[in-house]
Amino acid sequence: MNRVSVENPDDDDDRIYLTRPVTPDRLGVLLGIKLHIVLADLMWRNQFLLRDEVVPDSVAKDIAKKYHRILIIRDEEPEY
C-alpha cells in the first residue's frame, strides 16, 4: 500500500511519482527529507497536518518544487 517510486532513477529527470493518498510521511520519503522538515514546510503554508493526514495536491506539488522536483500524483491502481 505504501507505493513510492522514482521512475528511471538513472535518468536526469526531476519528475517523481506518488500514488494517493499523499501524506507528509510518504512525501518526505520520496523527496529524501526528514518528516519534521516536511511538517515545517506545511506549517509555512498554513497546513497543520499530522504525519498520516492527506496533503492537498497543490501543496504537495509546491513543496516538491521547493526541492527542485516535479511531483506527479497518480490515483491508486486497482488490485486484481
ChimeraX attribute file (.defattr): number of C-alpha atoms within 10 A of each C-alpha:
attribute: neighborCount
match mode: 1-to-1
recipient: residues
	/A:1	7
	/A:2	9
	/A:3	12
	/A:4	15
	/A:5	13
	/A:6	14
	/A:7	12
	/A:8	10
	/A:9	11
	/A:10	7
	/A:11	8
	/A:12	7
	/A:13	12
	/A:14	15
	/A:15	16
	/A:16	19
	/A:17	15
	/A:18	20
	/A:19	17
	/A:20	18
	/A:21	21
	/A:22	18
	/A:23	18
	/A:24	25
	/A:25	19
	/A:26	21
	/A:27	24
	/A:28	19
	/A:29	14
	/A:30	18
	/A:31	17
	/A:32	10
	/A:33	13
	/A:34	13
	/A:35	16
	/A:36	13
	/A:37	12
	/A:38	23
	/A:39	19
	/A:40	14
	/A:41	19
	/A:42	19
	/A:43	12
	/A:44	10
	/A:45	12
	/A:46	9
	/A:47	14
	/A:48	14
	/A:49	15
	/A:50	12
	/A:51	17
	/A:52	12
	/A:53	13
	/A:54	15
	/A:55	21
	/A:56	12
	/A:57	14
	/A:58	10
	/A:59	14
	/A:60	23
	/A:61	17
	/A:62	17
	/A:63	20
	/A:64	22
	/A:65	13
	/A:66	11
	/A:67	12
	/A:68	12
	/A:69	16
	/A:70	18
	/A:71	22
	/A:72	14
	/A:73	16
	/A:74	12
	/A:75	9
	/A:76	12
	/A:77	8
	/A:78	5
	/A:79	4
	/A:80	3
